[in-house]
Amino acid sequence: MDRNKTDAVFVLVAALAAFAIYNLACGLKTGEIRGRLNWISCADDPTRFWSNVIGNLVAVIALLGFLWLLHRRGGK
């Protein structure tokens, strides 16, 4: 993969990680997590809320891990 494609993938994955972090911050502050189509209030279902939080955390970790691998591979 050439440098321009690597940079484009890096920016895209960083944007996805930023969106997941935004979801986590808003969710923990307001008690709502962004769903597929809109904001979903999870006040009446704390299990669903926390599973959404854990899902976003896993997404952030996976995306940042992918960025790290891209960075290491690009340095060689």
N, CA, C and O atoms as a Maestro MAE file, in Angstrom:
{
 s_m_m2io_version
 :::
 2.0.0
}

f_m_ct {
 s_m_title
 :::
 protein
 m_atom[304] {
  # First column is atom index #
  i_m_mmod_type
  r_m_x_coord
  r_m_y_coord
  r_m_z_coord
  i_m_residue_number
  s_m_chain_name
  s_m_pdb_residue_name
  s_m_pdb_atom_name
  i_m_atomic_number
  :::
  1 25 0.853 -1.171 0.000 1 A "MET " " N  " 7
  2 3 0.000 0.000 0.000 1 A "MET " " CA " 6
  3 2 0.902 1.238 0.000 1 A "MET " " C  " 6
  4 15 1.815 1.340 0.820 1 A "MET " " O  " 8
  5 25 0.649 2.174 -0.914 2 A "ASP " " N  " 7
  6 3 1.482 3.366 -0.959 2 A "ASP " " CA " 6
  7 2 1.116 4.338 0.173 2 A "ASP " " C  " 6
  8 15 0.127 4.147 0.879 2 A "ASP " " O  " 8
  9 25 1.917 5.352 0.320 3 A "ARG " " N  " 7
  10 3 1.776 6.272 1.446 3 A "ARG " " CA " 6
  11 2 0.436 7.003 1.456 3 A "ARG " " C  " 6
  12 15 -0.149 7.184 2.523 3 A "ARG " " O  " 8
  13 25 -0.065 7.427 0.293 4 A "ASN " " N  " 7
  14 3 -1.338 8.143 0.237 4 A "ASN " " CA " 6
  15 2 -2.502 7.260 0.693 4 A "ASN " " C  " 6
  16 15 -3.380 7.717 1.425 4 A "ASN " " O  " 8
  17 25 -2.507 6.002 0.262 5 A "LYS " " N  " 7
  18 3 -3.568 5.090 0.688 5 A "LYS " " CA " 6
  19 2 -3.468 4.811 2.180 5 A "LYS " " C  " 6
  20 15 -4.486 4.752 2.869 5 A "LYS " " O  " 8
  21 25 -2.257 4.641 2.683 6 A "THR " " N  " 7
  22 3 -2.066 4.408 4.112 6 A "THR " " CA " 6
  23 2 -2.551 5.606 4.911 6 A "THR " " C  " 6
  24 15 -3.209 5.440 5.938 6 A "THR " " O  " 8
  25 25 -2.233 6.810 4.452 7 A "ASP " " N  " 7
  26 3 -2.688 8.013 5.144 7 A "ASP " " CA " 6
  27 2 -4.207 8.125 5.126 7 A "ASP " " C  " 6
  28 15 -4.807 8.523 6.125 7 A "ASP " " O  " 8
  29 25 -4.831 7.783 4.012 8 A "ALA " " N  " 7
  30 3 -6.285 7.849 3.918 8 A "ALA " " CA " 6
  31 2 -6.942 6.851 4.866 8 A "ALA " " C  " 6
  32 15 -7.916 7.183 5.541 8 A "ALA " " O  " 8
  33 25 -6.418 5.646 4.918 9 A "VAL " " N  " 7
  34 3 -6.957 4.635 5.836 9 A "VAL " " CA " 6
  35 2 -6.751 5.086 7.273 9 A "VAL " " C  " 6
  36 15 -7.644 4.921 8.105 9 A "VAL " " O  " 8
  37 25 -5.594 5.649 7.575 10 A "PHE " " N  " 7
  38 3 -5.291 6.130 8.916 10 A "PHE " " CA " 6
  39 2 -6.302 7.196 9.346 10 A "PHE " " C  " 6
  40 15 -6.818 7.151 10.463 10 A "PHE " " O  " 8
  41 25 -6.580 8.144 8.467 11 A "VAL " " N  " 7
  42 3 -7.535 9.213 8.777 11 A "VAL " " CA " 6
  43 2 -8.941 8.649 8.964 11 A "VAL " " C  " 6
  44 15 -9.649 9.059 9.884 11 A "VAL " " O  " 8
  45 25 -9.350 7.731 8.120 12 A "LEU " " N  " 7
  46 3 -10.675 7.127 8.231 12 A "LEU " " CA " 6
  47 2 -10.835 6.366 9.546 12 A "LEU " " C  " 6
  48 15 -11.840 6.525 10.238 12 A "LEU " " O  " 8
  49 25 -9.862 5.555 9.883 13 A "VAL " " N  " 7
  50 3 -9.945 4.774 11.121 13 A "VAL " " CA " 6
  51 2 -9.870 5.697 12.335 13 A "VAL " " C  " 6
  52 15 -10.547 5.451 13.334 13 A "VAL " " O  " 8
  53 25 -9.067 6.746 12.268 14 A "ALA " " N  " 7
  54 3 -9.009 7.708 13.376 14 A "ALA " " CA " 6
  55 2 -10.351 8.403 13.560 14 A "ALA " " C  " 6
  56 15 -10.767 8.658 14.690 14 A "ALA " " O  " 8
  57 25 -11.030 8.710 12.464 15 A "ALA " " N  " 7
  58 3 -12.353 9.336 12.551 15 A "ALA " " CA " 6
  59 2 -13.362 8.374 13.185 15 A "ALA " " C  " 6
  60 15 -14.186 8.791 13.999 15 A "ALA " " O  " 8
  61 25 -13.301 7.108 12.822 16 A "LEU " " N  " 7
  62 3 -14.192 6.120 13.439 16 A "LEU " " CA " 6
  63 2 -13.917 5.981 14.931 16 A "LEU " " C  " 6
  64 15 -14.854 5.871 15.722 16 A "LEU " " O  " 8
  65 25 -12.658 5.983 15.321 17 A "ALA " " N  " 7
  66 3 -12.307 5.916 16.741 17 A "ALA " " CA " 6
  67 2 -12.803 7.157 17.468 17 A "ALA " " C  " 6
  68 15 -13.304 7.058 18.588 17 A "ALA " " O  " 8
  69 25 -12.670 8.321 16.850 18 A "ALA " " N  " 7
  70 3 -13.150 9.556 17.468 18 A "ALA " " CA " 6
  71 2 -14.659 9.524 17.649 18 A "ALA " " C  " 6
  72 15 -15.169 9.989 18.668 18 A "ALA " " O  " 8
  73 25 -15.379 8.982 16.673 19 A "PHE " " N  " 7
  74 3 -16.833 8.877 16.786 19 A "PHE " " CA " 6
  75 2 -17.226 7.935 17.928 19 A "PHE " " C  " 6
  76 15 -18.165 8.220 18.672 19 A "PHE " " O  " 8
  77 25 -16.516 6.825 18.067 20 A "ALA " " N  " 7
  78 3 -16.807 5.894 19.156 20 A "ALA " " CA " 6
  79 2 -16.503 6.536 20.511 20 A "ALA " " C  " 6
  80 15 -17.247 6.330 21.471 20 A "ALA " " O  " 8
  81 25 -15.430 7.304 20.598 21 A "ILE " " N  " 7
  82 3 -15.105 8.005 21.849 21 A "ILE " " CA " 6
  83 2 -16.171 9.054 22.150 21 A "ILE " " C  " 6
  84 15 -16.565 9.224 23.304 21 A "ILE " " O  " 8
  85 25 -16.633 9.750 21.134 22 A "TYR " " N  " 7
  86 3 -17.716 10.721 21.303 22 A "TYR " " CA " 6
  87 2 -18.974 10.039 21.837 22 A "TYR " " C  " 6
  88 15 -19.624 10.553 22.747 22 A "TYR " " O  " 8
  89 25 -19.318 8.876 21.265 23 A "ASN " " N  " 7
  90 3 -20.470 8.119 21.751 23 A "ASN " " CA " 6
  91 2 -20.304 7.750 23.223 23 A "ASN " " C  " 6
  92 15 -21.251 7.857 24.002 23 A "ASN " " O  " 8
  93 25 -19.119 7.323 23.598 24 A "LEU " " N  " 7
  94 3 -18.875 6.962 24.992 24 A "LEU " " CA " 6
  95 2 -19.033 8.167 25.909 24 A "LEU " " C  " 6
  96 15 -19.698 8.081 26.942 24 A "LEU " " O  " 8
  97 25 -18.432 9.275 25.540 25 A "ALA " " N  " 7
  98 3 -18.499 10.470 26.389 25 A "ALA " " CA " 6
  99 2 -19.933 10.956 26.547 25 A "ALA " " C  " 6
  100 15 -20.373 11.248 27.660 25 A "ALA " " O  " 8
  101 25 -20.657 11.043 25.448 26 A "CYS " " N  " 7
  102 3 -22.058 11.484 25.525 26 A "CYS " " CA " 6
  103 2 -22.910 10.479 26.278 26 A "CYS " " C  " 6
  104 15 -23.785 10.862 27.054 26 A "CYS " " O  " 8
  105 25 -22.663 9.211 26.058 27 A "GLY " " N  " 7
  106 3 -23.435 8.177 26.735 27 A "GLY " " CA " 6
  107 2 -23.235 8.195 28.228 27 A "GLY " " C  " 6
  108 15 -24.196 8.076 28.989 27 A "GLY " " O  " 8
  109 25 -22.004 8.342 28.653 28 A "LEU " " N  " 7
  110 3 -21.744 8.370 30.089 28 A "LEU " " CA " 6
  111 2 -22.270 9.653 30.727 28 A "LEU " " C  " 6
  112 15 -22.654 9.650 31.897 28 A "LEU " " O  " 8
  113 25 -22.291 10.745 29.970 29 A "LYS " " N  " 7
  114 3 -22.786 12.007 30.509 29 A "LYS " " CA " 6
  115 2 -24.311 12.051 30.565 29 A "LYS " " C  " 6
  116 15 -24.882 12.490 31.563 29 A "LYS " " O  " 8
  117 25 -24.970 11.600 29.504 30 A "THR " " N  " 7
  118 3 -26.417 11.775 29.391 30 A "THR " " CA " 6
  119 2 -27.225 10.514 29.656 30 A "THR " " C  " 6
  120 15 -28.439 10.589 29.845 30 A "THR " " O  " 8
  121 25 -26.571 9.355 29.673 31 A "GLY " " N  " 7
  122 3 -27.312 8.112 29.838 31 A "GLY " " CA " 6
  123 2 -27.936 7.626 28.545 31 A "GLY " " C  " 6
  124 15 -28.815 6.764 28.572 31 A "GLY " " O  " 8
  125 25 -27.502 8.159 27.418 32 A "GLU " " N  " 7
  126 3 -28.020 7.751 26.113 32 A "GLU " " CA " 6
  127 2 -26.858 7.354 25.218 32 A "GLU " " C  " 6
  128 15 -25.766 7.914 25.309 32 A "GLU " " O  " 8
  129 25 -27.106 6.386 24.358 33 A "ILE " " N  " 7
  130 3 -26.099 5.935 23.404 33 A "ILE " " CA " 6
  131 2 -26.692 6.057 22.012 33 A "ILE " " C  " 6
  132 15 -27.859 5.726 21.800 33 A "ILE " " O  " 8
  133 25 -25.909 6.522 21.078 34 A "ARG " " N  " 7
  134 3 -26.401 6.658 19.706 34 A "ARG " " CA " 6
  135 2 -26.599 5.277 19.102 34 A "ARG " " C  " 6
  136 15 -25.684 4.454 19.078 34 A "ARG " " O  " 8
  137 25 -27.806 5.041 18.619 35 A "GLY " " N  " 7
  138 3 -28.133 3.765 17.987 35 A "GLY " " CA " 6
  139 2 -27.934 3.839 16.498 35 A "GLY " " C  " 6
  140 15 -27.241 4.729 16.005 35 A "GLY " " O  " 8
  141 25 -28.526 2.927 15.780 36 A "ARG " " N  " 7
  142 3 -28.352 2.917 14.328 36 A "ARG " " CA " 6
  143 2 -28.988 4.131 13.677 36 A "ARG " " C  " 6
  144 15 -28.444 4.681 12.719 36 A "ARG " " O  " 8
  145 25 -30.141 4.555 14.193 37 A "LEU " " N  " 7
  146 3 -30.856 5.646 13.543 37 A "LEU " " CA " 6
  147 2 -30.993 6.896 14.408 37 A "LEU " " C  " 6
  148 15 -31.139 7.995 13.872 37 A "LEU " " O  " 8
  149 25 -30.948 6.758 15.718 38 A "ASN " " N  " 7
  150 3 -31.159 7.923 16.573 38 A "ASN " " CA " 6
  151 2 -30.604 7.654 17.969 38 A "ASN " " C  " 6
  152 15 -30.057 6.585 18.241 38 A "ASN " " O  " 8
  153 25 -30.753 8.639 18.843 39 A "TRP " " N  " 7
  154 3 -30.313 8.473 20.226 39 A "TRP " " CA " 6
  155 2 -31.302 7.582 20.953 39 A "TRP " " C  " 6
  156 15 -32.511 7.807 20.888 39 A "TRP " " O  " 8
  157 25 -30.803 6.588 21.634 40 A "ILE " " N  " 7
  158 3 -31.638 5.626 22.328 40 A "ILE " " CA " 6
  159 2 -31.461 5.836 23.827 40 A "ILE " " C  " 6
  160 15 -30.360 5.696 24.359 40 A "ILE " " O  " 8
  161 25 -32.544 6.170 24.493 41 A "SER " " N  " 7
  162 3 -32.481 6.326 25.941 41 A "SER " " CA " 6
  163 2 -32.443 4.941 26.574 41 A "SER " " C  " 6
  164 15 -33.268 4.080 26.267 41 A "SER " " O  " 8
  165 25 -31.500 4.746 27.437 42 A "CYS " " N  " 7
  166 3 -31.347 3.440 28.070 42 A "CYS " " CA " 6
  167 2 -31.550 3.536 29.584 42 A "CYS " " C  " 6
  168 15 -31.093 2.661 30.320 42 A "CYS " " O  " 8
  169 25 -32.227 4.581 30.056 43 A "ALA " " N  " 7
  170 3 -32.437 4.752 31.483 43 A "ALA " " CA " 6
  171 2 -33.262 3.611 32.063 43 A "ALA " " C  " 6
  172 15 -33.043 3.203 33.203 43 A "ALA " " O  " 8
  173 25 -34.205 3.098 31.286 44 A "ASP " " N  " 7
  174 3 -35.034 2.005 31.771 44 A "ASP " " CA " 6
  175 2 -34.397 0.634 31.547 44 A "ASP " " C  " 6
  176 15 -34.922 -0.370 32.029 44 A "ASP " " O  " 8
  177 25 -33.296 0.573 30.839 45 A "ASP " " N  " 7
  178 3 -32.624 -0.699 30.566 45 A "ASP " " CA " 6
  179 2 -31.117 -0.538 30.757 45 A "ASP " " C  " 6
  180 15 -30.383 -0.398 29.778 45 A "ASP " " O  " 8
  181 25 -30.643 -0.555 32.017 46 A "PRO " " N  " 7
  182 3 -29.211 -0.335 32.257 46 A "PRO " " CA " 6
  183 2 -28.309 -1.407 31.639 46 A "PRO " " C  " 6
  184 15 -27.158 -1.128 31.306 46 A "PRO " " O  " 8
  185 25 -28.819 -2.619 31.486 47 A "THR " " N  " 7
  186 3 -28.009 -3.672 30.868 47 A "THR " " CA " 6
  187 2 -27.703 -3.315 29.418 47 A "THR " " C  " 6
  188 15 -26.573 -3.486 28.960 47 A "THR " " O  " 8
  189 25 -28.688 -2.829 28.706 48 A "ARG " " N  " 7
  190 3 -28.487 -2.425 27.309 48 A "ARG " " CA " 6
  191 2 -27.516 -1.246 27.229 48 A "ARG " " C  " 6
  192 15 -26.648 -1.206 26.357 48 A "ARG " " O  " 8
  193 25 -27.669 -0.291 28.142 49 A "PHE " " N  " 7
  194 3 -26.769 0.856 28.169 49 A "PHE " " CA " 6
  195 2 -25.320 0.398 28.342 49 A "PHE " " C  " 6
  196 15 -24.444 0.804 27.579 49 A "PHE " " O  " 8
  197 25 -25.069 -0.446 29.342 50 A "TRP " " N  " 7
  198 3 -23.697 -0.855 29.613 50 A "TRP " " CA " 6
  199 2 -23.155 -1.771 28.516 50 A "TRP " " C  " 6
  200 15 -21.954 -1.761 28.247 50 A "TRP " " O  " 8
  201 25 -24.012 -2.555 27.883 51 A "SER " " N  " 7
  202 3 -23.515 -3.361 26.763 51 A "SER " " CA " 6
  203 2 -23.135 -2.459 25.590 51 A "SER " " C  " 6
  204 15 -22.187 -2.760 24.863 51 A "SER " " O  " 8
  205 25 -23.863 -1.358 25.398 52 A "ASN " " N  " 7
  206 3 -23.486 -0.385 24.364 52 A "ASN " " CA " 6
  207 2 -22.171 0.301 24.720 52 A "ASN " " C  " 6
  208 15 -21.330 0.517 23.848 52 A "ASN " " O  " 8
  209 25 -21.988 0.640 25.982 53 A "VAL " " N  " 7
  210 3 -20.734 1.268 26.416 53 A "VAL " " CA " 6
  211 2 -19.566 0.308 26.189 53 A "VAL " " C  " 6
  212 15 -18.532 0.699 25.649 53 A "VAL " " O  " 8
  213 25 -19.736 -0.944 26.603 54 A "ILE " " N  " 7
  214 3 -18.668 -1.942 26.413 54 A "ILE " " CA " 6
  215 2 -18.402 -2.144 24.917 54 A "ILE " " C  " 6
  216 15 -17.247 -2.264 24.509 54 A "ILE " " O  " 8
  217 25 -19.441 -2.180 24.113 55 A "GLY " " N  " 7
  218 3 -19.260 -2.322 22.665 55 A "GLY " " CA " 6
  219 2 -18.466 -1.175 22.073 55 A "GLY " " C  " 6
  220 15 -17.600 -1.391 21.226 55 A "GLY " " O  " 8
  221 25 -18.753 0.048 22.512 56 A "ASN " " N  " 7
  222 3 -17.992 1.202 22.027 56 A "ASN " " CA " 6
  223 2 -16.553 1.153 22.511 56 A "ASN " " C  " 6
  224 15 -15.644 1.521 21.767 56 A "ASN " " O  " 8
  225 25 -16.325 0.709 23.736 57 A "LEU " " N  " 7
  226 3 -14.953 0.572 24.234 57 A "LEU " " CA " 6
  227 2 -14.162 -0.441 23.410 57 A "LEU " " C  " 6
  228 15 -13.007 -0.202 23.060 57 A "LEU " " O  " 8
  229 25 -14.789 -1.564 23.108 58 A "VAL " " N  " 7
  230 3 -14.131 -2.579 22.282 58 A "VAL " " CA " 6
  231 2 -13.818 -2.004 20.898 58 A "VAL " " C  " 6
  232 15 -12.749 -2.261 20.343 58 A "VAL " " O  " 8
  233 25 -14.745 -1.233 20.348 59 A "ALA " " N  " 7
  234 3 -14.516 -0.620 19.035 59 A "ALA " " CA " 6
  235 2 -13.341 0.353 19.086 59 A "ALA " " C  " 6
  236 15 -12.511 0.365 18.177 59 A "ALA " " O  " 8
  237 25 -13.262 1.162 20.132 60 A "VAL " " N  " 7
  238 3 -12.152 2.110 20.259 60 A "VAL " " CA " 6
  239 2 -10.828 1.363 20.353 60 A "VAL " " C  " 6
  240 15 -9.863 1.723 19.679 60 A "VAL " " O  " 8
  241 25 -10.776 0.339 21.176 61 A "ILE " " N  " 7
  242 3 -9.536 -0.420 21.345 61 A "ILE " " CA " 6
  243 2 -9.139 -1.096 20.035 61 A "ILE " " C  " 6
  244 15 -7.965 -1.086 19.665 61 A "ILE " " O  " 8
  245 25 -10.108 -1.682 19.332 62 A "ALA " " N  " 7
  246 3 -9.803 -2.338 18.056 62 A "ALA " " CA " 6
  247 2 -9.322 -1.332 17.018 62 A "ALA " " C  " 6
  248 15 -8.356 -1.593 16.301 62 A "ALA " " O  " 8
  249 25 -9.988 -0.189 16.934 63 A "LEU " " N  " 7
  250 3 -9.587 0.815 15.947 63 A "LEU " " CA " 6
  251 2 -8.209 1.384 16.251 63 A "LEU " " C  " 6
  252 15 -7.400 1.571 15.342 63 A "LEU " " O  " 8
  253 25 -7.936 1.661 17.523 64 A "LEU " " N  " 7
  254 3 -6.608 2.180 17.879 64 A "LEU " " CA " 6
  255 2 -5.533 1.121 17.670 64 A "LEU " " C  " 6
  256 15 -4.414 1.451 17.276 64 A "LEU " " O  " 8
  257 25 -5.850 -0.135 17.926 65 A "GLY " " N  " 7
  258 3 -4.903 -1.218 17.646 65 A "GLY " " CA " 6
  259 2 -4.598 -1.320 16.162 65 A "GLY " " C  " 6
  260 15 -3.452 -1.532 15.766 65 A "GLY " " O  " 8
  261 25 -5.640 -1.166 15.338 66 A "PHE " " N  " 7
  262 3 -5.437 -1.188 13.889 66 A "PHE " " CA " 6
  263 2 -4.567 -0.012 13.453 66 A "PHE " " C  " 6
  264 15 -3.694 -0.169 12.599 66 A "PHE " " O  " 8
  265 25 -4.801 1.167 14.036 67 A "LEU " " N  " 7
  266 3 -3.964 2.327 13.707 67 A "LEU " " CA " 6
  267 2 -2.508 2.075 14.087 67 A "LEU " " C  " 6
  268 15 -1.593 2.429 13.344 67 A "LEU " " O  " 8
  269 25 -2.305 1.463 15.242 68 A "TRP " " N  " 7
  270 3 -0.942 1.167 15.699 68 A "TRP " " CA " 6
  271 2 -0.263 0.211 14.718 68 A "TRP " " C  " 6
  272 15 0.899 0.403 14.358 68 A "TRP " " O  " 8
  273 25 -1.003 -0.832 14.283 69 A "LEU " " N  " 7
  274 3 -0.430 -1.767 13.316 69 A "LEU " " CA " 6
  275 2 -0.109 -1.090 11.988 69 A "LEU " " C  " 6
  276 15 0.922 -1.364 11.375 69 A "LEU " " O  " 8
  277 25 -1.006 -0.201 11.547 70 A "LEU " " N  " 7
  278 3 -0.737 0.550 10.315 70 A "LEU " " CA " 6
  279 2 0.526 1.392 10.461 70 A "LEU " " C  " 6
  280 15 1.348 1.454 9.547 70 A "LEU " " O  " 8
  281 25 0.672 2.028 11.597 71 A "HIS " " N  " 7
  282 3 1.822 2.880 11.842 71 A "HIS " " CA " 6
  283 2 3.112 2.052 11.848 71 A "HIS " " C  " 6
  284 15 4.109 2.449 11.244 71 A "HIS " " O  " 8
  285 25 3.093 0.909 12.527 72 A "ARG " " N  " 7
  286 3 4.282 0.053 12.585 72 A "ARG " " CA " 6
  287 2 4.639 -0.475 11.201 72 A "ARG " " C  " 6
  288 15 5.811 -0.519 10.825 72 A "ARG " " O  " 8
  289 25 3.612 -0.878 10.442 73 A "ARG " " N  " 7
  290 3 3.857 -1.433 9.107 73 A "ARG " " CA " 6
  291 2 4.378 -0.367 8.156 73 A "ARG " " C  " 6
  292 15 5.210 -0.652 7.294 73 A "ARG " " O  " 8
  293 25 3.889 0.867 8.308 74 A "GLY " " N  " 7
  294 3 4.320 1.950 7.426 74 A "GLY " " CA " 6
  295 2 5.742 2.398 7.691 74 A "GLY " " C  " 6
  296 15 6.378 2.979 6.812 74 A "GLY " " O  " 8
  297 25 6.255 2.142 8.886 75 A "GLY " " N  " 7
  298 3 7.606 2.564 9.235 75 A "GLY " " CA " 6
  299 2 8.693 1.674 8.675 75 A "GLY " " C  " 6
  300 15 9.863 2.056 8.685 75 A "GLY " " O  " 8
  301 25 8.339 0.498 8.185 76 A "LYS " " N  " 7
  302 3 9.345 -0.450 7.685 76 A "LYS " " CA " 6
  303 2 9.753 -0.152 6.268 76 A "LYS " " C  " 6
  304 15 10.591 -0.858 5.706 76 A "LYS " " O  " 8
  :::
 }
 m_bond[303] {
  # First column is bond index #
  i_m_from
  i_m_to
  i_m_order
  :::
  1 1 2 1
  2 2 3 1
  3 3 4 2
  4 3 5 1
  5 5 6 1
  6 6 7 1
  7 7 8 2
  8 7 9 1
  9 9 10 1
  10 10 11 1
  11 11 12 2
  12 11 13 1
  13 13 14 1
  14 14 15 1
  15 15 16 2
  16 15 17 1
  17 17 18 1
  18 18 19 1
  19 19 20 2
  20 19 21 1
  21 21 22 1
  22 22 23 1
  23 23 24 2
  24 23 25 1
  25 25 26 1
  26 26 27 1
  27 27 28 2
  28 27 29 1
  29 29 30 1
  30 30 31 1
  31 31 32 2
  32 31 33 1
  33 33 34 1
  34 34 35 1
  35 35 36 2
  36 35 37 1
  37 37 38 1
  38 38 39 1
  39 39 40 2
  40 39 41 1
  41 41 42 1
  42 42 43 1
  43 43 44 2
  44 43 45 1
  45 45 46 1
  46 46 47 1
  47 47 48 2
  48 47 49 1
  49 49 50 1
  50 50 51 1
  51 51 52 2
  52 51 53 1
  53 53 54 1
  54 54 55 1
  55 55 56 2
  56 55 57 1
  57 57 58 1
  58 58 59 1
  59 59 60 2
  60 59 61 1
  61 61 62 1
  62 62 63 1
  63 63 64 2
  64 63 65 1
  65 65 66 1
  66 66 67 1
  67 67 68 2
  68 67 69 1
  69 69 70 1
  70 70 71 1
  71 71 72 2
  72 71 73 1
  73 73 74 1
  74 74 75 1
  75 75 76 2
  76 75 77 1
  77 77 78 1
  78 78 79 1
  79 79 80 2
  80 79 81 1
  81 81 82 1
  82 82 83 1
  83 83 84 2
  84 83 85 1
  85 85 86 1
  86 86 87 1
  87 87 88 2
  88 87 89 1
  89 89 90 1
  90 90 91 1
  91 91 92 2
  92 91 93 1
  93 93 94 1
  94 94 95 1
  95 95 96 2
  96 95 97 1
  97 97 98 1
  98 98 99 1
  99 99 100 2
  100 99 101 1
  101 101 102 1
  102 102 103 1
  103 103 104 2
  104 103 105 1
  105 105 106 1
  106 106 107 1
  107 107 108 2
  108 107 109 1
  109 109 110 1
  110 110 111 1
  111 111 112 2
  112 111 113 1
  113 113 114 1
  114 114 115 1
  115 115 116 2
  116 115 117 1
  117 117 118 1
  118 118 119 1
  119 119 120 2
  120 119 121 1
  121 121 122 1
  122 122 123 1
  123 123 124 2
  124 123 125 1
  125 125 126 1
  126 126 127 1
  127 127 128 2
  128 127 129 1
  129 129 130 1
  130 130 131 1
  131 131 132 2
  132 131 133 1
  133 133 134 1
  134 134 135 1
  135 135 136 2
  136 135 137 1
  137 137 138 1
  138 138 139 1
  139 139 140 2
  140 139 141 1
  141 141 142 1
  142 142 143 1
  143 143 144 2
  144 143 145 1
  145 145 146 1
  146 146 147 1
  147 147 148 2
  148 147 149 1
  149 149 150 1
  150 150 151 1
  151 151 152 2
  152 151 153 1
  153 153 154 1
  154 154 155 1
  155 155 156 2
  156 155 157 1
  157 157 158 1
  158 158 159 1
  159 159 160 2
  160 159 161 1
  161 161 162 1
  162 162 163 1
  163 163 164 2
  164 163 165 1
  165 165 166 1
  166 166 167 1
  167 167 168 2
  168 167 169 1
  169 169 170 1
  170 170 171 1
  171 171 172 2
  172 171 173 1
  173 173 174 1
  174 174 175 1
  175 175 176 2
  176 175 177 1
  177 177 178 1
  178 178 179 1
  179 179 180 2
  180 179 181 1
  181 181 182 1
  182 182 183 1
  183 183 184 2
  184 183 185 1
  185 185 186 1
  186 186 187 1
  187 187 188 2
  188 187 189 1
  189 189 190 1
  190 190 191 1
  191 191 192 2
  192 191 193 1
  193 193 194 1
  194 194 195 1
  195 195 196 2
  196 195 197 1
  197 197 198 1
  198 198 199 1
  199 199 200 2
  200 199 201 1
  201 201 202 1
  202 202 203 1
  203 203 204 2
  204 203 205 1
  205 205 206 1
  206 206 207 1
  207 207 208 2
  208 207 209 1
  209 209 210 1
  210 210 211 1
  211 211 212 2
  212 211 213 1
  213 213 214 1
  214 214 215 1
  215 215 216 2
  216 215 217 1
  217 217 218 1
  218 218 219 1
  219 219 220 2
  220 219 221 1
  221 221 222 1
  222 222 223 1
  223 223 224 2
  224 223 225 1
  225 225 226 1
  226 226 227 1
  227 227 228 2
  228 227 229 1
  229 229 230 1
  230 230 231 1
  231 231 232 2
  232 231 233 1
  233 233 234 1
  234 234 235 1
  235 235 236 2
  236 235 237 1
  237 237 238 1
  238 238 239 1
  239 239 240 2
  240 239 241 1
  241 241 242 1
  242 242 243 1
  243 243 244 2
  244 243 245 1
  245 245 246 1
  246 246 247 1
  247 247 248 2
  248 247 249 1
  249 249 250 1
  250 250 251 1
  251 251 252 2
  252 251 253 1
  253 253 254 1
  254 254 255 1
  255 255 256 2
  256 255 257 1
  257 257 258 1
  258 258 259 1
  259 259 260 2
  260 259 261 1
  261 261 262 1
  262 262 263 1
  263 263 264 2
  264 263 265 1
  265 265 266 1
  266 266 267 1
  267 267 268 2
  268 267 269 1
  269 269 270 1
  270 270 271 1
  271 271 272 2
  272 271 273 1
  273 273 274 1
  274 274 275 1
  275 275 276 2
  276 275 277 1
  277 277 278 1
  278 278 279 1
  279 279 280 2
  280 279 281 1
  281 281 282 1
  282 282 283 1
  283 283 284 2
  284 283 285 1
  285 285 286 1
  286 286 287 1
  287 287 288 2
  288 287 289 1
  289 289 290 1
  290 290 291 1
  291 291 292 2
  292 291 293 1
  293 293 294 1
  294 294 295 1
  295 295 296 2
  296 295 297 1
  297 297 298 1
  298 298 299 1
  299 299 300 2
  300 299 301 1
  301 301 302 1
  302 302 303 1
  303 303 304 2
  :::
 }
}
